[in-house]
Amino acid sequence: MKVGEYSQRLVTKKMLAKLREGRDKKAKEIMEEFKAPKKEYDNFLTRSKILMEETSNGSSEEPDSSHKNYFAIKKNTPQFGTVRTSQEDEIRKGVGDNVLFSDDALRYYPDSDDMTLDGKIPSLNIKFQFRYSDPSGSDGIYVWCDAIQLTEANVRTIGKLRNVYLNWRDGITSDGGLMENLKKASKKD
């Protein structure tokens, strides 16, 4: 190896070292710029989970002011107990026997002329709500869950739940006097 070759090689090594150093610095700067925040507290899933916890804890604070006053339709409610029982039976027939309902799962809201039905499917670890007059104008079926394995059977069950919702909503619509009778009964209560 000649002296000139050695110095050229040394110069080339030094130049490559400087380039690598600059590249590594640039890469670190880019990584810092795009680094995700440690914890994001305000996102859709977090807000949904908080709302679901408030609902399941029986919180009386509802986000929609038209849903503050309600008339609970229980199985023993005169005049409407059979409506509640038949709705539960239809849902169990359509989805499966493992659907649970609380005592006040079916509610009528006179201020918005709306009705909701809340239920649980423990085997899937989900809670659901049917809403008759959804303000979005689309289907008023909501499902909350922490984790669910999307097996074919579970997906079919969720599909059945949607079909049962459509039948539930259409049944209320076809029974035109039900909402009017609920409005009258809620005023008496």
Secondary structure by P-SEA (a helix, b strand, c coil): ccaaaaaaaaaaaaaaaaaaaaaaaaaaaaaaaacccccccccaaaaaaaaaaaaaacccccccccccbbbbbcccccccaaaaaaaaaaaaaacccccccccccbbbbccccbbbbbbbcccccbbbbbbcccccccccbbbbbccccccaaaaaaaaaaaaaaaaaaaaaaaacaaaaaaaaaaaac
